[in-house]
């Protein structure tokens, strides 16, 4: 297994980042991530007793539920599942394969670019929404706002590593990866993670919720039915998500390195 030069890796990373931020995908995701803040503002302004509204209620509804259950995994799905498919569709994969970068490293770089974009998106908008909620309610909750912002950004970041690794492999194995990915988000990360069974420990959402409970302690977190006395520690959850993302990345790199891709031609052949 050859080791590519740092200059070649850096060039591939810059190119992959440019591919991620161009086009409709980033615009759509940016608009979607504005929804929690917009909804929080509407709820706050229409409540009869606006000042009595707790910041934790809005944060739970629009950050730890809406953003975490739908927007964050959807962003990872859109960015990671297409790391190879986009180049096949744009007929640029052959050009990339001619660069002095091994296949496994090329996939790793493209997946890293998707992780960077999704981490920045979720971290920025989750912190921005948190700050907006604190301003709307005049209350930052039990934990100081700065500490909350750091913890929220960190929790979403490790979560996105796991999601991107998973959806990257899904994009290599499934032709309809977006449809399958949405079904996975709804069924496994939504329904399965909500039932108190051993199976939910196989979901990313379970570890996200434990991290939120241990780091932010929202009062509405009781609805998740997680016993912190028996739940894993915050460090264990973080390492589990990071290692899962790494394992999926290795699997994806192996698949990409050994697979032949059929390139589209202008005639559609």
C-alpha positions as CSV (number, residue, x, y, z in Angstrom):
1,X,0.0,0.0,0.0
2,X,1.7,3.2,-1.2
3,X,1.7,6.3,0.9
4,X,0.8,9.5,-1.0
5,X,2.6,12.8,-0.6
6,X,1.2,15.4,1.7
7,X,1.0,17.9,-1.3
8,X,-1.1,15.4,-3.3
9,X,-3.4,14.8,-0.3
10,X,-3.8,18.5,0.3
11,X,-4.7,19.1,-3.3
12,X,-7.2,16.3,-3.3
13,X,-8.8,17.7,-0.1
14,X,-9.1,21.2,-1.5
15,X,-10.7,19.8,-4.6
16,X,-13.1,17.7,-2.6
17,X,-14.1,20.6,-0.3
18,X,-14.8,22.7,-3.4
19,X,-17.1,20.0,-4.7
20,X,-18.9,19.9,-1.4
21,X,-19.6,23.6,-1.2
22,X,-20.7,24.2,-4.8
23,X,-24.1,23.7,-6.3
24,X,-27.5,23.3,-4.7
25,X,-26.6,21.0,-1.8
26,X,-25.1,23.5,0.5
27,X,-27.8,26.1,-0.2
28,X,-30.5,23.6,0.6
29,X,-28.9,22.5,3.8
30,X,-28.3,26.0,4.9
31,X,-32.0,26.8,4.4
32,X,-33.0,23.7,6.2
33,X,-30.8,24.5,9.2
34,X,-32.5,27.9,9.5
35,X,-35.8,26.2,10.2
36,X,-35.2,25.4,14.0
37,X,-34.2,29.1,14.7
38,X,-37.2,30.3,12.7
39,X,-39.6,28.0,14.5
40,X,-38.1,28.9,17.9
41,X,-38.7,32.6,17.1
42,X,-42.3,32.0,16.0
43,X,-43.0,30.0,19.2
44,X,-41.4,32.6,21.4
45,X,-43.2,35.5,19.8
46,X,-46.6,33.9,19.8
47,X,-46.6,32.5,23.4
48,X,-48.9,34.5,25.7
49,X,-46.4,34.6,28.5
50,X,-43.2,34.8,26.5
51,X,-40.9,35.5,29.5
52,X,-41.9,32.3,31.3
53,X,-40.9,30.1,28.4
54,X,-37.9,28.0,29.4
55,X,-34.8,27.9,27.1
56,X,-34.5,24.2,27.7
57,X,-37.9,23.5,26.2
58,X,-37.0,25.3,23.0
59,X,-33.6,23.7,22.9
60,X,-35.0,20.3,23.4
61,X,-37.6,20.7,20.7
62,X,-35.6,22.4,18.0
63,X,-31.9,21.4,18.6
64,X,-31.9,18.0,20.4
65,X,-34.9,16.7,18.5
66,X,-35.5,18.4,15.2
67,X,-31.9,19.2,14.4
68,X,-30.4,16.0,15.8
69,X,-33.1,13.6,14.6
70,X,-33.6,15.0,11.1
71,X,-31.3,17.8,9.9
72,X,-27.9,16.5,11.1
73,X,-28.2,13.0,9.7
74,X,-29.8,14.3,6.5
75,X,-26.8,16.7,6.0
76,X,-24.4,13.7,6.5
77,X,-26.5,11.6,4.1
78,X,-26.5,14.3,1.4
79,X,-22.8,15.0,1.7
80,X,-21.3,11.6,2.4
81,X,-23.5,9.3,0.3
82,X,-22.5,11.1,-2.9
83,X,-18.7,11.4,-2.4
84,X,-18.2,8.9,-5.3
85,X,-21.5,9.1,-7.1
86,X,-21.2,12.8,-7.7
87,X,-17.9,12.2,-9.6
88,X,-19.5,9.4,-11.6
89,X,-22.4,11.7,-12.5
90,X,-20.1,14.6,-13.4
91,X,-17.7,12.3,-15.3
92,X,-14.7,13.5,-13.2
93,X,-13.9,10.2,-11.4
94,X,-11.4,9.2,-14.1
95,X,-9.6,12.4,-13.7
96,X,-9.3,11.9,-10.0
97,X,-8.1,8.3,-10.3
98,X,-5.2,9.6,-12.6
99,X,-3.9,11.8,-9.8
100,X,-0.9,10.5,-7.8
101,X,-3.1,9.4,-4.9
102,X,-4.0,5.8,-4.1
103,X,-7.6,4.8,-4.3
104,X,-8.0,4.2,-0.6
105,X,-6.5,7.6,0.2
106,X,-8.7,9.3,-2.4
107,X,-11.8,7.9,-0.8
108,X,-10.6,8.8,2.7
109,X,-9.9,12.4,1.6
110,X,-13.3,12.8,-0.1
111,X,-15.0,11.4,3.0
112,X,-13.0,13.7,5.2
113,X,-14.2,16.7,3.2
114,X,-17.8,15.6,3.7
115,X,-17.2,15.3,7.4
116,X,-15.6,18.8,7.6
117,X,-18.6,20.4,5.8
118,X,-21.3,18.6,7.9
119,X,-19.4,19.2,11.1
120,X,-19.1,22.9,10.4
121,X,-22.8,23.1,9.3
122,X,-24.2,21.4,12.4
123,X,-21.8,23.1,14.8
124,X,-22.5,26.6,13.5
125,X,-26.3,26.3,13.3
126,X,-26.7,24.4,16.5
127,X,-24.7,27.0,18.4
128,X,-26.4,29.9,16.6
129,X,-29.8,28.4,17.4
130,X,-28.8,27.9,21.0
131,X,-27.7,31.6,21.2
132,X,-30.9,32.7,19.6
133,X,-33.0,30.7,22.1
134,X,-31.1,32.2,25.0
135,X,-31.8,35.7,23.7
136,X,-35.4,35.0,23.0
137,X,-36.1,33.7,26.5
138,X,-33.5,35.7,28.4
139,X,-32.3,32.5,30.0
140,X,-29.4,30.2,29.1
141,X,-30.5,27.4,31.3
142,X,-28.6,25.5,34.0
143,X,-25.3,25.6,32.1
144,X,-23.6,28.8,31.0
145,X,-24.2,29.7,27.4
146,X,-20.5,29.5,26.4
147,X,-20.1,26.0,28.0
148,X,-23.4,24.9,26.3
149,X,-22.2,26.1,22.9
150,X,-18.9,24.2,23.2
151,X,-20.6,21.0,24.4
152,X,-23.3,21.1,21.7
153,X,-20.8,21.7,18.9
154,X,-18.6,18.8,20.2
155,X,-21.5,16.4,20.5
156,X,-22.8,17.1,17.0
157,X,-19.3,16.9,15.7
158,X,-18.6,13.3,16.9
159,X,-22.1,12.3,15.8
160,X,-21.5,13.5,12.3
161,X,-18.3,11.5,12.1
162,X,-20.3,8.3,12.7
163,X,-23.1,9.3,10.3
164,X,-20.7,10.3,7.5
165,X,-18.8,7.1,7.7
166,X,-22.0,5.0,7.7
167,X,-23.6,6.9,4.8
168,X,-20.3,6.9,2.8
169,X,-20.4,3.1,2.8
170,X,-24.2,3.1,2.0
171,X,-23.5,5.3,-1.0
172,X,-21.0,2.8,-2.3
173,X,-23.3,-0.2,-1.8
174,X,-26.7,1.2,-2.8
175,X,-27.8,2.8,-6.0
176,X,-30.7,4.5,-4.3
177,X,-28.6,5.4,-1.3
178,X,-30.6,8.6,-0.5
179,X,-33.9,6.8,-0.3
180,X,-32.4,4.0,1.8
181,X,-30.6,6.5,4.0
182,X,-33.8,8.4,4.7
183,X,-35.5,5.1,5.6
184,X,-32.6,4.3,7.9
185,X,-32.9,7.7,9.6
186,X,-36.6,7.3,10.2
187,X,-36.7,3.7,11.2
188,X,-33.5,3.1,13.1
189,X,-32.4,6.5,14.3
190,X,-35.9,7.6,14.9
191,X,-38.1,4.6,16.0
192,X,-35.5,2.1,17.2
193,X,-33.6,4.6,19.3
194,X,-36.8,5.6,21.1
195,X,-37.5,2.1,22.5
196,X,-35.7,0.9,25.7
197,X,-34.1,-2.2,24.1
198,X,-30.6,-3.4,23.6
199,X,-31.0,-2.8,19.9
200,X,-31.0,1.0,20.4
201,X,-27.4,0.8,21.5
202,X,-26.6,0.1,17.8
203,X,-27.9,3.5,16.8
204,X,-26.0,6.8,16.7
205,X,-28.9,8.6,18.3
206,X,-28.6,6.6,21.5
207,X,-25.0,7.8,22.1
208,X,-26.0,11.3,21.1
209,X,-28.7,11.4,23.7
210,X,-26.4,10.1,26.4
211,X,-23.9,12.8,25.6
212,X,-26.6,15.4,25.8
213,X,-27.9,14.1,29.1
214,X,-24.4,14.0,30.7
215,X,-23.1,17.2,29.2
216,X,-26.2,19.5,29.2
217,X,-28.7,17.7,31.6
218,X,-31.9,19.0,30.0
219,X,-35.0,18.5,32.2
220,X,-37.0,17.2,29.2
221,X,-34.5,14.5,28.6
222,X,-36.5,12.2,30.9
223,X,-38.7,11.3,27.9
224,X,-35.7,9.5,26.3
225,X,-35.9,6.9,29.2
226,X,-32.2,6.5,29.6
227,X,-30.9,5.5,33.0
228,X,-27.6,7.4,33.4
229,X,-26.7,5.0,36.3
230,X,-26.3,2.2,33.7
231,X,-25.6,4.2,30.6
232,X,-22.0,4.5,29.2
233,X,-19.9,7.5,30.2
234,X,-19.5,10.5,28.0
235,X,-16.0,9.5,27.0
236,X,-17.2,6.0,26.1
237,X,-20.0,7.5,23.9
238,X,-17.6,9.8,22.1
239,X,-15.1,7.1,21.4
240,X,-17.8,4.8,20.2
241,X,-19.0,7.3,17.6
242,X,-15.5,8.2,16.5
243,X,-14.4,4.5,16.2
244,X,-17.6,3.6,14.4
245,X,-16.9,6.4,11.9
246,X,-13.3,5.2,11.4
247,X,-14.4,1.6,10.9
248,X,-16.9,2.6,8.3
249,X,-14.3,4.8,6.6
250,X,-11.9,1.9,6.4
251,X,-14.7,-0.3,5.0
252,X,-15.6,2.3,2.4
253,X,-11.9,2.8,1.4
254,X,-11.5,-1.0,0.9
255,X,-14.7,-1.2,-1.2
256,X,-13.6,1.9,-3.3
257,X,-10.1,0.5,-3.8
258,X,-11.3,-2.8,-5.1
259,X,-14.3,-1.8,-7.1
260,X,-14.6,-0.9,-10.8
261,X,-16.9,2.0,-11.5
262,X,-18.9,2.3,-14.8
263,X,-18.4,5.8,-16.1
264,X,-21.2,7.7,-17.9
265,X,-20.6,8.9,-21.4
266,X,-22.3,11.8,-23.2
267,X,-24.3,9.2,-25.2
268,X,-25.4,7.6,-21.8
269,X,-23.5,4.4,-22.4
